[in-house]
Amino acid sequence: MSFPKVGKLYLSEVSNYFDPHGIYYLGPEGSFSHQAVSALSGLKVPVKTISEVFDKISNSTMGLVPVENSLEGPVNETLDNLFTRDGIYVNASLEIEVNLVLAANQDLSVIKRIYSHPHAIAEAGKRLKELGDFEIVQVESTSKAAKLASVEVNAAALCSEFAARLYGLNILERNLTDRGNVTRFFVVSNRLTTSGERTVLFFTVPDVPGSLYNVLREFYKRRVNVKMIYSRPLRRLIWNYYFYLEFEGSIDEFTPLIDDLKKVTQEVKVKGSYTTILSPS
């Protein structure tokens, strides 16, 4: 697999880089993961969990998994799978803006019930109260909400515009939240990419004073920008943690840095360098 060494990768170029034999993603159809994976070429296959996406990765398939939300933070199931599954790597990143809309097959004046996921309801709750006195019904996903609204009388869905279009709903209201909300996804496969804008790695350190400092010092000495660091429990050892880290630059550029990190850690897992996929402006 070949990726540009620097710069962004635009959706019009994606077909040059992705495997047509299968891209697994967290379903159901109409989900934000479905919206993201629609930007990629190839057969799209929905599965029920993030872990199942990782289970499906082989020599002829890829996966797309959510890794971080700008409001809620990292997706723990994705990080845990990347850490524990050797031989699966990050190849690209894709960002989707989470724009919630109110959608239905009828006019707003006759809507009595609104379906949505609890997180979406919390995001748009204030605006929904301003629009009217509705029965709010929680369901497992915004895509399920859109599906229900497409077949029920006097019902609407709080969902993505992508899901509304998929189920043939009309947009009744837009701009239902007052905060920017973006979810970042990773394209993952069993092929290591060594060039890109950022590099992903995991590491563990001894449980002694200064261990984390010794790691971060290696980046400081080289003036390498650490973009994200996050800790998660080591399930095999109570009250010990692994660290997830992203830094600016590629494996090709910073092989000596990675070699020095191995000297000040217990374990380093390099999970690849990636390029960000952008929609055309």
C-alpha positions as a Markdown table, in Angstrom:
| # | Residue | x | y | z |
|---|---|---|---|---|
| 1 | Met | 0.0 | 0.0 | 0.0 |
| 2 | Ser | 1.4 | 3.4 | -1.0 |
| 3 | Phe | 0.5 | 6.7 | 0.6 |
| 4 | Pro | 1.8 | 10.2 | 0.0 |
| 5 | Lys | 4.7 | 11.0 | 2.3 |
| 6 | Val | 3.3 | 14.5 | 3.3 |
| 7 | Gly | 0.2 | 16.5 | 2.8 |
| 8 | Lys | -3.5 | 15.6 | 2.7 |
| 9 | Leu | -5.2 | 12.9 | 0.8 |
| 10 | Tyr | -8.4 | 14.0 | -0.9 |
| 11 | Leu | -11.5 | 11.9 | -1.4 |
| 12 | Ser | -11.2 | 12.0 | -5.1 |
| 13 | Glu | -7.8 | 10.2 | -4.8 |
| 14 | Val | -8.9 | 7.5 | -2.3 |
| 15 | Ser | -9.7 | 4.9 | -4.9 |
| 16 | Asn | -6.0 | 4.8 | -5.7 |
| 17 | Tyr | -5.1 | 3.6 | -2.2 |
| 18 | Phe | -7.8 | 1.3 | -0.9 |
| 19 | Asp | -8.5 | -2.4 | -1.2 |
| 20 | Pro | -11.7 | -3.4 | -3.0 |
| 21 | His | -12.1 | -6.8 | -1.3 |
| 22 | Gly | -13.8 | -5.6 | 1.9 |
| 23 | Ile | -13.9 | -2.7 | 4.3 |
| 24 | Tyr | -15.5 | -3.6 | 7.6 |
| 25 | Tyr | -17.1 | -0.9 | 9.7 |
| 26 | Leu | -19.3 | -0.5 | 12.8 |
| 27 | Gly | -22.9 | -0.6 | 11.6 |
| 28 | Pro | -25.8 | -0.4 | 11.2 |
| 29 | Glu | -26.4 | 1.3 | 7.9 |
| 30 | Gly | -26.9 | 5.0 | 8.4 |
| 31 | Ser | -24.4 | 5.2 | 11.3 |
| 32 | Phe | -21.7 | 7.8 | 11.4 |
| 33 | Ser | -19.2 | 5.0 | 10.7 |
| 34 | His | -21.3 | 4.2 | 7.6 |
| 35 | Gln | -21.1 | 7.8 | 6.5 |
| 36 | Ala | -17.3 | 7.8 | 7.0 |
| 37 | Val | -16.7 | 4.5 | 5.2 |
| 38 | Ser | -18.8 | 5.7 | 2.2 |
| 39 | Ala | -15.9 | 8.0 | 1.3 |
| 40 | Leu | -13.8 | 4.9 | 0.6 |
| 41 | Ser | -13.9 | 2.7 | -2.5 |
| 42 | Gly | -14.6 | -1.0 | -2.2 |
| 43 | Leu | -17.1 | -3.4 | -0.7 |
| 44 | Lys | -18.5 | -2.0 | 2.6 |
| 45 | Val | -19.5 | -4.6 | 5.2 |
| 46 | Pro | -21.2 | -3.6 | 8.5 |
| 47 | Val | -20.6 | -5.5 | 11.7 |
| 48 | Lys | -22.0 | -5.2 | 15.2 |
| 49 | Thr | -18.9 | -4.1 | 17.3 |
| 50 | Ile | -15.5 | -2.4 | 16.9 |
| 51 | Ser | -13.8 | -5.6 | 18.1 |
| 52 | Glu | -15.5 | -7.5 | 15.3 |
| 53 | Val | -14.0 | -5.0 | 12.8 |
| 54 | Phe | -10.6 | -6.1 | 14.0 |
| 55 | Asp | -11.5 | -9.8 | 13.9 |
| 56 | Lys | -12.3 | -9.4 | 10.2 |
| 57 | Ile | -9.0 | -7.9 | 9.0 |
| 58 | Ser | -7.0 | -10.2 | 6.8 |
| 59 | Asn | -4.7 | -9.9 | 3.8 |
| 60 | Ser | -7.6 | -8.9 | 1.5 |
| 61 | Thr | -9.7 | -6.7 | 3.9 |
| 62 | Met | -9.5 | -3.5 | 5.8 |
| 63 | Gly | -11.4 | -1.8 | 8.6 |
| 64 | Leu | -12.6 | 1.6 | 9.6 |
| 65 | Val | -13.0 | 2.3 | 13.3 |
| 66 | Pro | -13.8 | 5.5 | 15.3 |
| 67 | Val | -10.8 | 6.5 | 17.4 |
| 68 | Glu | -11.7 | 9.9 | 18.9 |
| 69 | Asn | -14.6 | 12.4 | 19.3 |
| 70 | Ser | -13.9 | 16.1 | 19.8 |
| 71 | Leu | -16.3 | 16.2 | 22.7 |
| 72 | Glu | -16.2 | 12.8 | 24.3 |
| 73 | Gly | -12.5 | 11.9 | 23.8 |
| 74 | Pro | -10.8 | 8.6 | 22.7 |
| 75 | Val | -12.8 | 5.5 | 21.9 |
| 76 | Asn | -11.5 | 3.0 | 24.4 |
| 77 | Glu | -12.5 | -0.1 | 22.5 |
| 78 | Thr | -10.5 | 1.0 | 19.5 |
| 79 | Leu | -7.4 | 1.8 | 21.5 |
| 80 | Asp | -7.5 | -1.5 | 23.4 |
| 81 | Asn | -7.8 | -3.5 | 20.2 |
| 82 | Leu | -4.9 | -1.6 | 18.5 |
| 83 | Phe | -2.8 | -2.2 | 21.6 |
| 84 | Thr | -3.5 | -5.9 | 22.0 |
| 85 | Arg | -3.6 | -7.0 | 18.4 |
| 86 | Asp | -0.1 | -7.2 | 16.9 |
| 87 | Gly | 0.1 | -7.0 | 13.2 |
| 88 | Ile | -2.8 | -4.5 | 12.7 |
| 89 | Tyr | -1.7 | -1.0 | 11.8 |
| 90 | Val | -3.1 | 2.5 | 11.2 |
| 91 | Asn | -3.0 | 3.6 | 7.5 |
| 92 | Ala | -5.1 | 6.7 | 7.3 |
| 93 | Ser | -7.3 | 9.1 | 9.3 |
| 94 | Leu | -10.7 | 10.4 | 8.2 |
| 95 | Glu | -12.8 | 13.1 | 10.0 |
| 96 | Ile | -16.6 | 13.4 | 10.0 |
| 97 | Glu | -18.4 | 16.4 | 11.4 |
| 98 | Val | -21.4 | 15.3 | 13.4 |
| 99 | Asn | -24.2 | 17.5 | 12.2 |
| 100 | Leu | -27.6 | 16.5 | 13.8 |
| 101 | Val | -30.8 | 17.2 | 12.0 |
| 102 | Leu | -34.5 | 16.7 | 12.8 |
| 103 | Ala | -36.0 | 14.6 | 10.0 |
| 104 | Ala | -39.4 | 13.1 | 9.2 |
| 105 | Asn | -41.8 | 12.2 | 6.4 |
| 106 | Gln | -44.3 | 14.8 | 7.7 |
| 107 | Asp | -44.5 | 18.4 | 8.7 |
| 108 | Leu | -43.1 | 19.5 | 12.1 |
| 109 | Ser | -46.7 | 20.6 | 13.1 |
| 110 | Val | -47.9 | 17.0 | 13.3 |
| 111 | Ile | -44.8 | 15.4 | 15.0 |
| 112 | Lys | -45.5 | 14.0 | 18.4 |
| 113 | Arg | -42.5 | 11.7 | 19.0 |
| 114 | Ile | -38.8 | 12.0 | 18.3 |
| 115 | Tyr | -36.4 | 9.0 | 18.3 |
| 116 | Ser | -32.7 | 9.3 | 18.9 |
| 117 | His | -29.6 | 8.0 | 20.7 |
| 118 | Pro | -29.1 | 9.4 | 24.3 |
| 119 | His | -25.9 | 11.3 | 23.3 |
| 120 | Ala | -27.6 | 13.0 | 20.5 |
| 121 | Ile | -30.6 | 13.9 | 22.7 |
| 122 | Ala | -28.3 | 15.4 | 25.3 |
| 123 | Glu | -26.6 | 17.4 | 22.6 |
| 124 | Ala | -29.8 | 18.8 | 21.0 |
| 125 | Gly | -32.1 | 18.7 | 24.0 |
| 126 | Lys | -32.3 | 22.5 | 24.5 |
| 127 | Arg | -33.2 | 23.1 | 20.9 |
| 128 | Leu | -35.8 | 20.4 | 20.8 |
| 129 | Lys | -37.6 | 22.0 | 23.8 |
| 130 | Glu | -37.7 | 25.2 | 21.9 |
| 131 | Leu | -39.3 | 23.5 | 18.9 |
| 132 | Gly | -42.2 | 21.9 | 20.8 |
| 133 | Asp | -43.5 | 19.5 | 23.4 |
| 134 | Phe | -42.4 | 16.1 | 22.0 |
| 135 | Glu | -42.2 | 12.6 | 23.5 |
| 136 | Ile | -38.5 | 11.8 | 23.3 |
| 137 | Val | -37.7 | 8.1 | 22.8 |
| 138 | Gln | -34.2 | 6.7 | 23.3 |
| 139 | Val | -33.0 | 4.1 | 20.8 |
| 140 | Glu | -29.6 | 2.4 | 20.3 |
| 141 | Ser | -28.4 | 4.6 | 17.4 |
| 142 | Thr | -29.3 | 7.6 | 15.4 |
| 143 | Ser | -29.6 | 5.3 | 12.3 |
| 144 | Lys | -32.2 | 3.2 | 14.1 |
| 145 | Ala | -34.1 | 6.4 | 14.9 |
| 146 | Ala | -34.1 | 7.4 | 11.2 |
| 147 | Lys | -35.4 | 3.9 | 10.2 |
| 148 | Leu | -38.2 | 4.1 | 12.8 |
| 149 | Ala | -39.2 | 7.6 | 11.6 |
| 150 | Ser | -39.4 | 6.4 | 8.0 |
| 151 | Val | -42.2 | 4.0 | 8.9 |
| 152 | Glu | -44.1 | 5.5 | 11.8 |
| 153 | Val | -46.8 | 8.2 | 11.6 |
| 154 | Asn | -46.2 | 11.4 | 13.6 |
| 155 | Ala | -42.6 | 10.4 | 14.3 |
| 156 | Ala | -39.3 | 12.1 | 13.6 |
| 157 | Ala | -35.7 | 11.3 | 14.1 |
| 158 | Leu | -32.8 | 13.3 | 15.5 |
| 159 | Cys | -30.0 | 11.9 | 13.3 |
| 160 | Ser | -27.4 | 12.7 | 10.7 |
| 161 | Glu | -28.3 | 14.2 | 7.4 |
| 162 | Phe | -26.6 | 11.1 | 5.9 |
| 163 | Ala | -29.1 | 8.8 | 7.7 |
| 164 | Ala | -32.0 | 11.0 | 6.8 |
| 165 | Arg | -31.2 | 10.8 | 3.1 |
| 166 | Leu | -30.6 | 7.0 | 3.4 |
| 167 | Tyr | -34.1 | 6.5 | 4.7 |
| 168 | Gly | -35.8 | 9.0 | 2.5 |
| 169 | Leu | -36.7 | 11.6 | 5.2 |
| 170 | Asn | -37.1 | 15.3 | 4.8 |
| 171 | Ile | -35.0 | 17.7 | 6.8 |
| 172 | Leu | -37.2 | 19.7 | 9.2 |
| 173 | Glu | -34.5 | 21.5 | 11.2 |
| 174 | Arg | -30.8 | 21.9 | 10.9 |
| 175 | Asn | -28.1 | 23.3 | 13.3 |
| 176 | Leu | -29.6 | 21.7 | 16.4 |
| 177 | Thr | -26.4 | 22.0 | 18.5 |
| 178 | Asp | -24.2 | 25.0 | 19.4 |
| 179 | Arg | -20.9 | 23.1 | 19.7 |
| 180 | Gly | -18.6 | 21.7 | 17.0 |
| 181 | Asn | -18.6 | 18.0 | 17.1 |
| 182 | Val | -16.1 | 16.0 | 15.0 |
| 183 | Thr | -15.4 | 12.2 | 15.1 |
| 184 | Arg | -12.0 | 10.9 | 13.8 |
| 185 | Phe | -11.8 | 7.5 | 12.2 |
| 186 | Phe | -8.8 | 5.2 | 11.4 |
| 187 | Val | -8.4 | 3.0 | 8.4 |
| 188 | Val | -6.7 | -0.1 | 9.7 |
| 189 | Ser | -5.2 | -3.1 | 8.0 |
| 190 | Asn | -2.4 | -5.7 | 8.4 |
| 191 | Arg | -0.1 | -3.6 | 6.2 |
| 192 | Leu | 2.4 | -1.2 | 7.9 |
| 193 | Thr | 2.7 | 2.3 | 6.4 |
| 194 | Thr | 5.9 | 4.1 | 7.3 |
| 195 | Ser | 5.2 | 7.5 | 5.7 |
| 196 | Gly | 2.5 | 10.1 | 6.6 |
| 197 | Glu | 1.7 | 13.2 | 8.7 |
| 198 | Arg | 1.6 | 11.5 | 12.1 |
| 199 | Thr | 2.8 | 8.3 | 13.7 |
| 200 | Val | 0.9 | 6.2 | 16.2 |
| 201 | Leu | 2.6 | 4.1 | 18.9 |
| 202 | Phe | 1.9 | 2.5 | 22.2 |
| 203 | Phe | 4.3 | 2.0 | 25.1 |
| 204 | Thr | 4.6 | 0.8 | 28.7 |
| 205 | Val | 7.0 | 2.1 | 31.3 |
| 206 | Pro | 8.2 | 0.9 | 34.8 |
| 207 | Asp | 6.1 | 2.0 | 37.7 |
| 208 | Val | 8.8 | 4.3 | 39.1 |
| 209 | Pro | 9.2 | 8.1 | 39.3 |
| 210 | Gly | 10.4 | 9.7 | 36.1 |
| 211 | Ser | 9.4 | 6.9 | 33.7 |
| 212 | Leu | 7.0 | 9.0 | 31.6 |
| 213 | Tyr | 9.3 | 12.0 | 31.7 |
| 214 | Asn | 12.1 | 9.9 | 30.2 |
| 215 | Val | 9.9 | 9.0 | 27.3 |
| 216 | Leu | 8.7 | 12.6 | 26.6 |
| 217 | Arg | 12.2 | 13.9 | 26.9 |
| 218 | Glu | 13.2 | 12.0 | 23.8 |
| 219 | Phe | 10.6 | 14.0 | 21.9 |
| 220 | Tyr | 11.6 | 17.2 | 23.4 |
| 221 | Lys | 15.3 | 16.7 | 22.6 |
| 222 | Arg | 14.4 | 16.4 | 18.9 |
| 223 | Arg | 11.7 | 19.1 | 19.0 |
| 224 | Val | 9.1 | 16.6 | 17.9 |
| 225 | Asn | 5.5 | 17.7 | 18.6 |
| 226 | Val | 3.4 | 15.2 | 20.6 |
| 227 | Lys | -0.2 | 15.7 | 19.4 |
| 228 | Met | -1.9 | 13.3 | 21.8 |
| 229 | Ile | -1.1 | 11.1 | 24.8 |
| 230 | Tyr | -3.6 | 9.0 | 26.7 |
| 231 | Ser | -3.4 | 6.2 | 29.2 |
| 232 | Arg | -5.5 | 3.0 | 29.5 |
| 233 | Pro | -5.5 | 0.2 | 32.1 |
| 234 | Leu | -3.3 | -2.8 | 31.5 |
| 235 | Arg | -5.8 | -5.5 | 32.0 |
| 236 | Arg | -3.2 | -8.1 | 32.7 |
| 237 | Leu | -1.7 | -6.1 | 35.6 |
| 238 | Ile | -3.9 | -4.2 | 38.1 |
| 239 | Trp | -3.2 | -0.5 | 38.5 |
| 240 | Asn | -0.7 | -0.4 | 35.7 |
| 241 | Tyr | -1.3 | 1.3 | 32.4 |
| 242 | Tyr | -0.3 | 1.5 | 28.7 |
| 243 | Phe | 0.1 | 4.8 | 26.9 |
| 244 | Tyr | -1.2 | 5.8 | 23.5 |
| 245 | Leu | 0.8 | 8.5 | 21.7 |
| 246 | Glu | 0.6 | 10.3 | 18.4 |
| 247 | Phe | 3.4 | 12.5 | 17.2 |
| 248 | Glu | 4.0 | 14.7 | 14.1 |
| 249 | Gly | 6.2 | 13.0 | 11.5 |
| 250 | Ser | 6.6 | 9.6 | 10.0 |
| 251 | Ile | 8.4 | 6.4 | 10.9 |
| 252 | Asp | 10.7 | 6.9 | 8.0 |
| 253 | Glu | 11.8 | 10.3 | 9.4 |
| 254 | Phe | 12.2 | 9.2 | 13.1 |
| 255 | Thr | 13.7 | 5.7 | 13.2 |
| 256 | Pro | 16.4 | 6.9 | 15.6 |
| 257 | Leu | 13.8 | 8.3 | 17.9 |
| 258 | Ile | 11.9 | 5.1 | 18.0 |
| 259 | Asp | 15.1 | 3.2 | 18.7 |
| 260 | Asp | 15.8 | 5.5 | 21.7 |
| 261 | Leu | 12.3 | 5.0 | 23.0 |
| 262 | Lys | 12.9 | 1.3 | 23.3 |
| 263 | Lys | 15.8 | 2.1 | 25.7 |
| 264 | Val | 13.5 | 4.0 | 28.2 |
| 265 | Thr | 10.4 | 1.8 | 28.0 |
| 266 | Gln | 9.4 | -1.7 | 28.8 |
| 267 | Glu | 7.6 | -2.1 | 25.5 |
| 268 | Val | 7.0 | 0.0 | 22.3 |
| 269 | Lys | 4.5 | -1.0 | 19.7 |
| 270 | Val | 4.7 | 1.2 | 16.5 |
| 271 | Lys | 1.3 | 1.1 | 14.8 |
| 272 | Gly | 2.1 | 3.0 | 11.6 |
| 273 | Ser | 2.2 | 6.5 | 10.1 |
| 274 | Tyr | -1.0 | 7.8 | 8.5 |
| 275 | Thr | -2.3 | 10.5 | 6.2 |
| 276 | Thr | -5.5 | 12.5 | 6.8 |
| 277 | Ile | -8.3 | 12.1 | 4.2 |
| 278 | Leu | -10.2 | 15.3 | 3.6 |
| 279 | Ser | -13.3 | 16.2 | 1.6 |
| 280 | Pro | -12.7 | 18.5 | -1.3 |
| 281 | Ser | -13.3 | 22.1 | -0.5 |
